[in-house]
């Protein structure tokens, strides 16, 4: 009889230990699962954004077109979450920057139009349900349109395409939205990031827009080389679905 009670006690102890171990494992995994479930559309969504991109460009090629080194552009874009793992996610993003600078060069009106397209991955880590740290590395393709005009002589132009890379880090904060991660209603975000943009140089030899009908005194003008490289920051307002 004693032996049977000992065997029953051993089985009960083993069963209880297994049960407690299972509960402990479930309790450890529950917060992560709850966190992932609570993030929901806070994390996985389509996001549209618009704002301002400013870059500090220390290039002699910019001097004829600007009185300072700051190039501000309107920026807009879209991103979509591709992968998620707990608090971490990866989104694909596409950005477009539009703007330009104007000044006087050698007594003539000078204008430089800048158009940049960026496509690449964005890494996001949710520190809080409504706040995420971001890291973005995007290959870029930039188009520059340089113009030098003189009312008495005509128009000199130069168009160029250059490749580059933008690398930025920042944060996105949700300022409006339902707490429930399962809600599909729009959410409003403020996004800020800073980093560095590198671009290959382009030649700024401007030629007559219409060489066939240009005045004889209008000849090509070499304004040096332009590099769109320098520190940058971007601030946008965004809406996600």
C-alpha positions in Angstrom: 0.0 0.0 0.0 2.8 2.4 0.9 4.5 1.8 -2.4 1.3 2.5 -4.3 0.8 5.8 -2.4 4.4 6.8 -3.2 3.8 6.0 -6.9 0.7 8.1 -6.9 2.4 11.0 -5.2 5.3 10.8 -7.8 2.8 10.8 -10.6 0.9 13.7 -9.1 4.1 15.7 -8.5 5.2 15.1 -12.1 1.8 16.1 -13.5 1.7 19.2 -11.3 5.3 20.2 -12.4 4.4 19.7 -16.0 1.3 21.8 -15.6 3.2 24.6 -13.8 5.9 24.5 -16.5 3.2 24.8 -19.2 1.6 27.7 -17.5 4.9 29.5 -17.0 5.8 29.1 -20.7 2.4 30.4 -21.7 2.7 33.4 -19.4 6.1 34.2 -20.9 4.8 34.0 -24.5 1.5 35.8 -23.8 3.0 39.3 -23.5 4.7 39.0 -26.9 1.6 37.6 -28.5 -0.5 40.3 -26.9 1.9 43.0 -28.0 1.9 41.7 -31.6 -1.9 41.4 -31.7 -2.3 44.9 -30.1 -0.1 46.5 -32.7 -2.2 45.3 -35.6 -2.8 48.2 -38.0 -0.6 50.4 -35.9 2.2 48.4 -37.5 0.9 46.8 -40.7 -0.6 49.4 -43.0 -0.4 51.5 -46.1 0.9 55.0 -45.3 0.7 58.2 -47.4 2.8 61.2 -46.4 3.7 64.7 -47.4 5.9 67.4 -46.0 9.3 69.2 -46.4 12.7 67.8 -47.1 15.7 70.1 -46.5 19.3 69.4 -47.5 22.5 71.3 -46.8 24.5 71.1 -50.1 28.1 72.5 -50.0 28.8 72.4 -53.7 30.3 75.2 -55.8 28.0 74.2 -58.6 25.0 75.3 -56.5 26.4 78.9 -55.9 25.2 80.4 -59.2 21.7 79.4 -58.4 21.4 80.1 -54.7 22.5 82.6 -52.0 22.8 79.8 -49.3 23.4 76.1 -49.1 19.9 75.0 -48.0 17.8 73.3 -50.6 14.2 72.9 -49.4 11.8 70.7 -51.4 8.2 69.5 -51.2 8.3 65.8 -50.4 5.6 63.2 -50.8 5.5 59.4 -50.8 3.9 56.1 -49.9 5.0 53.0 -48.0 3.5 49.6 -47.2 4.4 47.1 -44.5 5.8 44.0 -46.1 7.0 41.9 -43.1 6.4 41.9 -39.4 8.0 40.1 -36.5 6.8 41.2 -33.0 7.7 44.9 -32.7 9.9 44.8 -35.8 8.7 45.4 -39.3 10.0 46.2 -42.8 8.2 48.4 -45.2 8.8 49.3 -48.9 8.8 53.0 -49.5 8.7 55.3 -52.5 9.4 59.1 -52.2 9.4 62.0 -54.6 11.1 65.4 -53.8 10.2 68.4 -55.9 11.7 71.9 -55.7 14.4 74.3 -56.9 16.6 77.3 -56.3 16.8 80.6 -58.2 19.2 83.5 -58.2 21.3 85.7 -60.5 24.5 84.6 -62.1 26.7 86.9 -64.1 23.9 89.4 -64.4 21.5 86.8 -65.8 18.6 85.0 -64.2 19.5 81.5 -63.1 17.2 78.6 -62.0 17.9 75.1 -60.9 15.1 72.6 -60.7 15.6 69.5 -58.6 13.5 66.4 -58.8 14.4 63.3 -56.8 12.9 59.8 -56.7 13.8 57.3 -54.0 12.8 53.6 -53.6 13.9 51.3 -50.9 13.3 49.5 -47.6 12.4 51.1 -44.3 13.0 49.3 -41.0 10.6 50.1 -38.2 10.8 49.2 -34.5 7.8 50.0 -32.3 9.2 51.3 -29.0 5.6 52.0 -28.0 2.2 51.1 -29.6 2.1 54.6 -31.0 5.8 55.3 -31.6 8.3 53.6 -33.8 12.0 54.2 -34.5 12.8 54.1 -38.2 15.8 53.4 -40.4 15.7 54.0 -44.2 18.3 53.4 -46.9 17.0 54.3 -50.4 18.8 54.4 -53.8 17.8 57.7 -55.5 17.5 59.0 -59.0 17.7 62.8 -59.4 17.0 65.0 -62.3 18.4 68.5 -62.5 17.3 71.2 -64.9 19.6 74.2 -65.0 18.6 77.4 -66.8 20.5 80.6 -67.4 18.4 83.3 -69.2 19.2 86.7 -70.6 16.4 88.7 -72.1 18.8 90.1 -74.8 20.6 86.9 -75.6 18.4 83.9 -75.0 18.3 80.8 -72.8 21.0 78.3 -71.8 20.0 75.0 -70.4 21.5 71.7 -69.0 19.5 68.6 -68.0 21.1 65.8 -66.2 20.2 62.5 -64.3 22.3 61.3 -61.4 22.2 58.3 -59.1 22.6 58.5 -55.3 21.7 57.1 -51.9 19.8 58.5 -49.0 20.4 57.0 -45.5 18.2 58.4 -42.6 17.1 57.5 -39.1 14.2 58.9 -37.3 10.9 58.4 -35.5 7.2 58.1 -36.4 4.6 59.1 -33.8 0.9 58.3 -34.1 -1.0 61.5 -33.0 -4.5 60.2 -33.8 -6.1 56.8 -34.1 -8.1 54.1 -32.3 -6.2 52.1 -29.7 -7.6 48.9 -31.0 -5.0 47.4 -33.4 -7.8 45.6 -35.3 -9.4 49.0 -36.3 -9.2 49.8 -40.0 -9.9 53.4 -39.5 -7.3 56.0 -40.6 -4.5 56.9 -38.3 -2.5 60.2 -38.4 1.2 60.3 -37.9 4.1 62.8 -37.6 7.3 61.6 -39.0 10.8 63.1 -38.6 14.1 61.8 -39.9 17.6 63.0 -40.5 20.7 61.6 -42.2 22.9 62.0 -45.2 22.2 62.0 -49.0 24.9 61.2 -51.4 24.8 61.9 -55.2 27.1 61.5 -58.1 28.3 64.8 -59.6 27.0 66.3 -62.8 28.6 68.7 -65.3 27.1 72.2 -65.5 28.0 73.2 -69.1 24.9 75.0 -70.2 24.2 75.3 -74.0 21.7 77.2 -76.0 18.2 75.7 -75.8 17.8 75.9 -79.5 21.3 76.0 -81.1 19.9 76.5 -84.6 18.1 79.8 -83.8 20.3 81.1 -81.0 22.1 84.4 -81.4 25.8 84.1 -82.5 26.9 85.8 -79.3 25.2 83.1 -77.2 27.7 80.4 -76.5 28.0 77.6 -73.9 28.8 78.5 -70.3 30.6 76.2 -67.9 29.4 76.7 -64.3 31.5 73.8 -63.0 30.2 70.6 -61.4 27.2 70.0 -59.1 27.0 67.5 -56.3 23.7 67.0 -54.5 25.4 65.5 -51.4 25.0 66.6 -47.9 23.2 66.3 -44.5 19.4 66.2 -44.8 16.2 66.1 -42.7 12.6 65.4 -43.6 9.4 66.2 -41.7 6.1 64.9 -42.9 2.5 64.4 -41.8 1.1 61.0 -42.8 -2.1 59.0 -42.8 -2.2 55.2 -42.6 -4.9 52.7 -43.5 
